[in-house]
Amino acid sequence: MDASVPREALGKRISVTQGLTALLAAAAVGAGLWALPGRFGTVNREAKFWGGTPVHLRLLQEAAGFELRAGIYPFAAQIIPPTATYAVITGPQAHFKRANAADAVAGFGQLYLLPRMPTDLAHAQYVISYGALLRYGGLDIHFSHIWNFKPGLAVAEIAR
């Protein structure tokens, strides 16, 4: 121990590394506090935008995030009555870019098309085709009417 330094002063020494660390921490806190008000404004604008956006448009935005052609949902909602049942079928013309997109097709349909109820193909009154070939695709189902939205996308009423 150094006899020229009082004992109580030994605990108060800081090294150069500790000083630089404290200085960097203070600079990081200062930079964060400087940028924080602008970030609050950005978050506030986003919250106002999405808060004022109707739920069905927010769902369509999410569907677009899965690279789905989301226009089929509003198209189907205009055709399928609110009390009807429907099934979503996918097929070779779907051309999904993401692995989980095929699963998302029916899920977004369930959310967007409420109060219409999804069911299996045997009990459905309507079919939403996402890439399936309705006329010559090997389905043993007869349709009373098919409304084509875009190539590979259609809504059909099942003839019973």
C-alpha atoms as one frame of an Amber mdcrd trajectory, in Angstrom:
protein
   0.000   0.000   0.000   1.235   3.514  -0.842   1.860   5.496   2.341   1.479
   8.884   0.614  -2.216   8.343  -0.224  -4.728   8.491   2.611  -6.681   5.281
   3.123 -10.115   6.861   2.513  -8.988   8.124  -0.921  -8.061   4.648  -2.171
 -11.708   3.622  -2.661 -12.399   6.740  -4.744  -9.805   6.146  -7.469 -11.138
   5.382 -10.932  -9.171   3.978 -13.763  -9.063   5.388 -17.283 -11.225   2.459
 -18.467 -13.880   3.191 -15.870 -13.856   6.871 -16.777 -14.263   6.158 -20.495
 -17.021   3.657 -19.761 -18.906   6.208 -17.693 -18.417   8.845 -20.401 -19.710
   6.493 -23.125 -22.693   5.506 -20.986 -23.547   9.162 -20.397 -23.237   9.867
 -24.141 -25.537   6.932 -24.972 -28.139   8.094 -22.458 -27.887  11.639 -23.827
 -28.310  10.457 -27.422 -31.292   8.332 -26.431 -32.936  11.231 -24.623 -32.250
  13.511 -27.602 -33.900  11.066 -30.077 -36.745   9.999 -27.793 -39.140  12.925
 -28.402 -38.971  12.340 -32.175 -39.636   8.633 -31.705 -42.696   9.374 -29.579
 -44.027  11.508 -32.404 -43.477   8.728 -34.940 -45.163   6.122 -32.755 -48.019
   8.532 -32.077 -48.559   9.159 -35.810 -48.523   5.417 -36.530 -50.959   4.731
 -33.696 -53.318   7.454 -34.945 -53.143   6.091 -38.496 -53.800   2.466 -37.559
 -56.272   3.416 -34.839 -58.345   5.315 -37.382 -58.102   2.565 -39.997 -61.050
   0.167 -40.095 -60.313  -3.362 -38.908 -60.953  -4.928 -42.308 -58.311  -2.701
 -43.909 -55.808  -3.603 -41.187 -56.464  -7.278 -41.897 -55.869  -6.726 -45.599
 -52.580  -5.020 -44.770 -51.543  -8.056 -42.735 -52.527 -10.378 -45.595 -50.331
  -8.351 -47.931 -47.490  -8.955 -45.488 -47.852 -12.665 -46.245 -47.707 -11.801
 -49.963 -51.313 -12.923 -50.402 -53.490 -11.408 -53.081 -55.824  -9.975 -50.485
 -58.394  -8.517 -52.883 -60.183 -11.870 -52.962 -61.514 -11.285 -49.436 -63.539
  -8.101 -50.093 -64.648  -9.646 -53.404 -65.910 -12.756 -51.596 -67.578 -10.648
 -48.897 -69.704  -8.957 -51.587 -70.862 -12.304 -52.969 -71.209 -14.645 -49.994
 -74.224 -13.800 -47.800 -73.443 -13.176 -44.109 -75.325 -16.324 -43.012 -73.700
 -18.648 -45.568 -70.924 -21.166 -45.090 -67.835 -21.374 -47.239 -64.673 -23.378
 -47.784 -61.312 -22.079 -48.957 -59.417 -24.289 -51.361 -55.951 -23.728 -52.740
 -54.448 -25.162 -55.849 -51.551 -25.219 -58.287 -52.142 -21.690 -59.593 -51.597
 -20.141 -56.162 -47.797 -19.753 -56.531 -47.059 -19.013 -52.873 -43.740 -17.269
 -52.252 -43.659 -17.954 -48.515 -43.878 -21.399 -46.963 -46.644 -20.505 -44.491
 -48.725 -18.460 -46.940 -50.925 -21.428 -47.903 -52.015 -21.741 -44.257 -52.627
 -18.006 -44.044 -55.152 -17.989 -46.913 -57.903 -19.681 -44.899 -56.949 -17.896
 -41.670 -57.306 -14.432 -43.151 -60.545 -15.553 -44.756 -61.932 -16.505 -41.363
 -61.060 -13.118 -39.911 -62.141 -10.994 -42.847 -65.343 -12.803 -43.766 -67.008
 -12.893 -40.360 -69.903 -13.525 -39.671 -69.745 -16.043 -42.541 -68.635 -19.387
 -41.175 -65.897 -21.547 -42.687 -66.527 -25.259 -43.019 -65.261 -28.230 -44.960
 -65.966 -28.608 -48.660 -68.709 -31.214 -48.112 -70.837 -28.769 -46.085 -69.989
 -25.453 -47.751 -72.463 -23.361 -49.721 -69.675 -21.353 -51.381 -66.060 -21.966
 -52.316 -63.277 -19.431 -52.355 -60.679 -20.641 -54.813 -57.134 -19.475 -54.285
 -55.338 -21.027 -57.202 -57.604 -24.067 -57.557 -59.030 -25.045 -60.918 -62.774
 -25.028 -60.329 -63.972 -26.152 -63.759 -61.464 -28.810 -64.742 -59.448 -29.363
 -61.619 -60.766 -32.782 -60.703 -63.226 -31.506 -58.102 -66.366 -33.617 -58.094
 -68.510 -30.571 -57.355 -71.001 -28.769 -59.529 -71.245 -25.016 -59.266 -74.327
 -22.948 -59.999 -72.238 -19.835 -60.557 -68.539 -18.877 -60.614 -67.381 -15.292
 -60.149 -63.804 -14.769 -61.327 -61.837 -12.107 -59.517 -58.416 -12.495 -61.146
 -56.661 -15.421 -62.763 -56.531 -18.165 -60.157 -58.868 -16.337 -57.757 -62.603
 -16.997 -57.797 -65.706 -17.426 -55.679 -68.216 -20.107 -56.599 -71.646 -21.091
 -55.370 -72.070 -24.825 -54.980 -75.142 -26.294 -56.704 -77.055 -28.456 -54.207
